[in-house]
Amino acid sequence: MSNRYLVAAGALAAVFAVALAGAVPAAGQAQDDNNYMAPRTPWGDPDFQGSWENRSPVPLERPVEFGDRQFMTEEEAAERANSRVGLPDGEEGSIADDLVSADIQRVERSNNIDPNRPGQRISGAEYNAFWNAPVSPRLASRRTSQIVDPPNGRLPPYTREILEQWDAREAARAHRGEADSWADRNVMERCLLRTGLAMGEMNVPKDIYQTPGQIVFDLQYGVVRVVPLDGRPRLGSGITQWWGDSRGRWEGDTLIIETDKFNNMQNGGPIMPSHGGIYGHNHAHYHMGSGEHLTITERLRRIGPDTIEYAYTINDPSVYTSPWTAVNVWHMDPNEPDVYEYTCHEHNYGMVGLLKGGRTDEQIAMDEAAREINDRAPQIAAEWAETEAWEAAQGR
């Protein structure tokens, strides 16, 4: 897979970009969407075809110090651009001129971790720098969060129902190792499917193809969304799918996609995940609920030759106390026009290694799983506190 680390984030009206390394190429600068007219396909629809990427240093949720401010000052944005704020674990902050030196630093960071925390020693050092090195300058944005509604830029409180489900999941994990069976690892790690709430949260290159009456999104990880635009009826009420049932339409140059009928497996099962925090991190958010009541409304418009603004609204009353909306920007790099196949780990060698590792030292596997549970406990407690505060405010 071509792991081009170009990150961009956007605003609803205009995008302010700052290069981390060198000047931003003209093709990488966002355009004024008020004046831009998207190119047309031969049949007259706005043309979105090409390879796009949406890696972003803008967190999903707004840091509390910004309050209701949607944008930073130019000085704050410049300071952020020169930091590692918003970078996923293991990703390099600038173009790597010396991959060997980058690898040495990564291994040193790993070796400095407490040897009694074996899983943490691996985190961030699984892949060498070759796989994470960007080939384009990093862009930054003045936006303080991808979430634009609620106004505080943060996820609404979770419902009591979903937090009770999470408590039950933690209890089920209490006496298990991290890899007692293949079912202890999630579907993404097993290379079966990449799940998530919306396309903007899949931080990988994606291809868009169009034909009359359809638009296709090849999202890697085995996910290909074919969205009809011809007004055909939706699937029957008894039919559900991993990525739901989507129907699209054009409103001027904006593509609107409405999706429902997700399956009841978005929650990942009664035991998973075996590692990591509760669903979600600084860049993406995976659905805690079953998906049965989930609906997503997506809006895409091309605001420049190399820029698509992507906004999506999540509505799931069984998971969130109110809907929420986020915005990010997709960028096309004319110097990297192709997206190569994402092969995950071929023949599932990684799963074999995980299961063998769990059997090599059962006590380490149990200890590591217990440590992960302890790390999640304060996160879950914080979500409970927010939910209970919301219930009190509602007089419940």
C-alpha positions in Angstrom: 0.0 0.0 0.0 1.2 3.5 -0.7 1.1 5.2 2.7 1.4 8.8 1.6 1.4 10.9 4.8 -0.2 14.1 3.6 -2.6 15.5 6.1 -5.1 18.2 5.5 -8.1 19.5 7.4 -10.7 22.0 6.4 -13.3 24.6 7.1 -16.9 24.9 5.8 -16.1 28.1 3.9 -12.4 28.1 3.4 -9.3 26.2 4.3 -6.1 27.7 5.8 -3.0 25.5 5.2 0.4 25.7 6.7 3.3 23.6 5.4 5.5 21.9 8.0 8.4 21.2 5.6 9.0 23.8 3.0 6.5 25.7 0.9 3.2 24.1 0.1 3.0 23.3 -3.6 0.3 25.2 -5.5 -1.5 21.9 -6.1 -1.7 21.4 -2.4 -3.3 24.7 -1.5 -7.0 24.7 -0.9 -9.1 26.9 -3.2 -11.8 29.4 -2.6 -14.9 27.2 -2.8 -17.2 30.2 -3.4 -15.7 30.6 -6.9 -14.7 27.1 -7.8 -16.7 25.2 -10.4 -16.1 21.4 -10.2 -15.2 19.7 -13.5 -18.0 17.6 -15.1 -18.2 14.0 -16.2 -19.2 13.3 -19.8 -22.8 12.9 -18.5 -22.8 16.2 -16.6 -22.3 15.2 -12.9 -19.6 16.9 -10.8 -16.4 14.9 -11.3 -15.0 13.4 -8.1 -12.9 10.7 -9.7 -9.3 10.1 -8.6 -7.2 9.0 -5.6 -7.9 11.0 -2.4 -6.5 11.1 1.1 -7.9 12.6 4.3 -5.1 12.3 6.9 -5.5 15.1 9.3 -3.8 16.6 12.3 -7.1 18.0 13.5 -8.5 16.0 16.4 -12.0 14.6 16.1 -12.9 16.3 19.5 -11.9 19.8 20.4 -9.4 20.3 23.3 -11.3 21.9 26.2 -9.0 24.9 26.3 -10.5 26.2 23.0 -14.0 26.3 24.3 -16.4 27.0 21.5 -13.7 28.4 19.2 -13.7 26.6 15.9 -10.4 28.1 14.7 -7.0 28.8 16.2 -5.1 32.0 15.6 -2.4 31.9 13.0 0.2 31.9 15.8 -1.4 28.9 17.4 -1.7 27.1 14.1 2.0 27.7 13.4 3.0 26.3 16.8 0.9 23.3 16.2 2.3 22.7 12.8 5.8 22.4 14.3 4.7 19.9 16.9 3.6 16.3 16.8 0.1 17.2 17.9 -2.4 15.1 16.1 0.0 12.5 14.7 -1.0 8.8 15.1 1.4 6.7 17.1 4.4 5.7 15.0 3.9 8.2 12.2 6.7 10.6 11.4 6.1 14.4 11.6 8.0 15.4 8.5 9.4 13.8 5.4 12.0 11.3 6.5 15.4 12.1 4.8 17.1 9.4 6.8 14.9 6.4 7.4 17.7 4.5 9.3 17.9 7.3 11.8 14.2 7.4 12.2 14.2 3.7 12.9 16.9 4.0 15.6 14.8 6.7 17.3 11.7 4.5 17.2 13.5 1.5 18.7 15.1 3.7 21.4 11.6 5.0 22.4 10.3 1.4 22.6 13.3 0.2 24.6 12.8 3.0 27.2 9.4 1.6 28.2 9.0 -0.5 31.3 10.0 -4.1 30.4 7.1 -5.3 32.5 4.7 -3.8 30.0 5.5 -6.0 26.9 2.6 -4.8 24.8 3.5 -1.2 25.2 7.1 -2.0 24.1 5.7 -3.1 20.8 3.3 -0.2 20.3 4.7 2.4 17.8 7.5 0.1 16.7 5.6 -2.6 14.8 6.6 -1.1 11.4 9.8 0.5 10.4 9.9 4.1 9.2 9.7 3.1 5.5 6.0 2.4 5.9 5.2 5.6 7.8 7.4 8.1 6.0 5.4 10.8 4.1 6.2 11.7 0.5 4.4 15.1 0.6 4.7 18.1 2.9 2.5 18.0 5.9 -0.4 20.5 6.0 -2.0 21.9 9.0 -5.3 23.7 9.6 -6.6 26.4 11.9 -9.6 24.3 12.7 -9.7 23.2 16.4 -11.7 20.1 15.9 -13.4 18.1 13.1 -16.6 18.1 15.1 -18.6 21.3 14.3 -21.8 20.3 16.0 -22.3 20.3 19.0 -20.8 23.8 19.2 -18.3 22.8 21.9 -16.7 20.5 19.2 -17.0 17.4 21.4 -19.0 14.2 21.1 -22.3 14.3 22.9 -22.7 12.1 26.0 -23.2 8.4 25.5 -26.5 6.9 26.5 -26.8 4.8 29.7 -27.7 1.8 27.5 -24.4 1.7 25.6 -22.3 2.3 28.7 -24.0 -0.6 30.4 -23.1 -2.8 27.4 -19.5 -1.6 27.7 -19.4 -2.5 31.4 -20.7 -6.0 30.5 -18.0 -6.3 27.9 -15.2 -5.4 30.4 -16.6 -8.0 32.9 -16.5 -10.6 30.1 -12.8 -9.8 29.5 -11.8 -10.0 33.1 -10.4 -13.5 33.1 -9.2 -13.7 29.5 -5.9 -13.2 27.8 -5.4 -11.0 24.8 -5.5 -13.9 22.3 -7.3 -16.8 23.9 -8.9 -17.4 20.5 -9.2 -15.6 17.1 -12.5 -14.1 18.4 -10.5 -12.0 20.9 -9.1 -9.9 18.0 -11.3 -7.5 16.1 -12.4 -7.8 12.5 -9.9 -5.1 11.3 -7.0 -6.9 12.9 -8.1 -10.1 11.4 -8.1 -8.4 7.9 -11.7 -9.2 7.3 -13.2 -5.7 7.1 -12.5 -2.1 8.1 -15.4 -0.7 10.0 -16.1 2.8 11.1 -18.7 5.5 11.2 -18.0 7.3 8.0 -15.5 7.5 5.1 -13.7 10.5 6.6 -12.6 8.4 9.6 -10.8 5.9 7.5 -7.4 7.5 7.3 -6.2 5.7 4.2 -6.0 6.6 0.5 -9.3 6.0 -1.4 -10.3 5.8 -5.0 -13.5 7.3 -6.4 -15.0 6.1 -9.7 -18.2 7.3 -11.4 -20.6 5.9 -14.0 -24.0 7.3 -15.0 -26.3 6.6 -12.0 -23.6 5.4 -9.6 -20.5 6.5 -7.6 -18.0 4.0 -6.2 -15.7 4.5 -3.2 -12.8 2.0 -2.9 -11.8 2.6 0.7 -9.1 -0.1 1.0 -9.3 -2.8 3.7 -11.7 -4.7 1.5 -14.4 -2.0 1.6 -16.0 -0.9 -1.7 -19.1 1.3 -1.4 -21.3 1.4 -4.5 -23.8 4.2 -4.0 -26.7 4.4 -6.4 -27.8 7.8 -7.7 -30.6 6.7 -9.9 -33.5 6.9 -7.3 -33.9 3.1 -7.0 -35.8 1.9 -3.9 -33.9 0.9 -0.7 -33.3 -2.6 0.4 -36.1 -4.4 2.3 -36.4 -3.9 6.1 -34.9 -7.3 6.9 -31.7 -6.8 4.9 -28.7 -5.2 6.7 -25.1 -4.8 5.7 -21.7 -3.9 7.3 -21.7 -0.5 5.6 -25.5 -0.1 5.5 -27.8 0.7 2.5 -26.7 3.9 0.8 -28.6 6.1 -1.6 -27.2 9.3 -3.1 -28.4 12.4 -4.9 -27.0 15.7 -6.2 -28.0 19.1 -4.9 -26.1 21.4 -7.2 -22.4 20.4 -6.9 -22.9 18.7 -3.6 -23.3 15.0 -3.3 -25.6 13.9 -0.5 -25.5 10.3 0.7 -28.0 8.9 3.2 -27.3 5.5 4.8 -29.2 3.2 7.1 -29.7 -0.6 7.7 -26.4 -1.2 9.2 -26.0 -4.7 10.7 -26.0 -5.6 14.4 -22.2 -6.4 14.4 -20.8 -2.9 14.6 -20.2 -3.4 18.3 -17.7 -6.2 17.6 -19.1 -8.8 19.9 -19.5 -9.3 23.6 -15.8 -9.6 24.4 -13.7 -7.5 22.0 -11.7 -5.3 21.9 -8.8 -7.1 23.6 -6.5 -4.1 23.5 -6.5 -0.4 23.3 -8.8 2.2 24.7 -12.6 2.5 24.3 -13.6 3.0 20.8 -12.2 6.2 19.3 -9.0 8.2 19.5 -7.8 11.6 18.4 -8.4 11.0 14.7 -11.2 8.6 14.3 -14.2 7.2 16.1 -15.5 3.7 15.8 -19.1 2.9 16.7 -19.7 1.6 20.2 -23.2 0.5 19.4 -24.7 -2.3 17.3 -25.5 -0.1 14.3 -29.1 -1.2 14.2 -30.4 2.3 14.9 -27.5 4.2 13.1 -28.1 6.6 10.2 -25.4 8.6 8.5 -25.8 11.6 6.2 -22.7 12.6 4.2 -22.2 15.7 2.1 -19.3 15.9 -0.4 -18.4 18.8 -2.6 -15.3 19.6 -4.6 -13.9 23.0 -3.5 -10.8 23.1 -5.5 -8.9 21.1 -8.2 -7.3 18.9 -5.5 -9.7 19.3 -2.6 -13.0 17.7 -1.5 -14.8 18.9 1.6 -16.5 16.0 3.4 -19.1 16.5 6.1 -21.1 13.8 7.9 -23.8 13.6 10.5 -24.1 10.7 12.9 -27.5 9.9 14.4 -27.9 6.9 16.7 -30.2 7.5 19.6 -29.2 4.1 21.2 -25.6 5.3 21.5 -25.5 9.2 21.6 -27.8 11.6 23.4 -27.9 13.8 20.3 -26.7 13.7 16.7 -23.3 15.1 15.9 -21.6 16.5 12.8 -17.9 16.5 11.7 -16.0 18.0 8.7 -12.7 17.1 7.2 -11.0 17.6 3.8 -9.8 15.1 1.3 -6.8 15.9 -0.8 -5.6 14.7 -4.1 -1.8 14.6 -4.7 -1.1 14.9 -8.4 2.4 13.4 -7.9 0.9 10.3 -6.3 -2.0 9.4 -8.6 -2.3 5.7 -7.8 -3.5 3.8 -4.7 -1.9 0.4 -4.4 -3.6 -2.7 -3.0 -3.8 -2.9 0.8 -2.8 -6.5 1.5 -3.0 -6.4 5.3 -1.0 -9.5 6.4 -1.1 -12.1 3.7 -2.5 -15.5 4.6 -3.2 -14.2 8.1 0.3 -14.8 9.4 -0.2 -12.1 11.9 -3.1 -13.9 13.5 -1.1 -17.1 13.7 1.7 -15.2 15.5 -0.8 -13.5 17.9 -2.3 -16.9 18.9 1.1 -18.5 19.3 2.4 -15.6 21.4 -0.6 -15.9 23.7 0.3 -19.6 24.2 4.0 -19.0 24.7 3.4 -17.3 28.1 -0.1 -17.4 29.3 0.6 -15.3 32.3 2.1 -12.4 30.3 -1.0 -12.6 28.0 -3.3 -12.4 31.1 -1.2 -9.6 32.7 -1.3 -7.5 29.5 -5.0 -7.9 29.1 -5.5 -6.9 32.7 -3.3 -3.8 32.2 -5.4 -2.8 29.2 -8.6 -3.2 31.3 -7.1 -1.0 34.0 -6.1 1.6 31.4 -9.7 1.7 30.0 -11.3 2.0 33.5 -10.7 5.8 33.9 -11.9 6.4 30.3 -15.1 4.5 30.9 -15.6 6.2 34.3 -15.2 9.6 32.6 -17.9 8.7 30.1 -20.2 7.6 32.9 -19.7 10.9 34.7 -20.6 12.9 31.6 -23.7 10.8 31.0 -24.9 11.1 34.6 -24.3 14.9 34.5 -26.4 15.0 31.3 -29.1 12.9 32.8 -29.2 15.2 35.9 -29.5 18.3 33.7 -32.4 16.7 31.9 -34.1 15.9 35.2 -33.8 12.1 34.7 
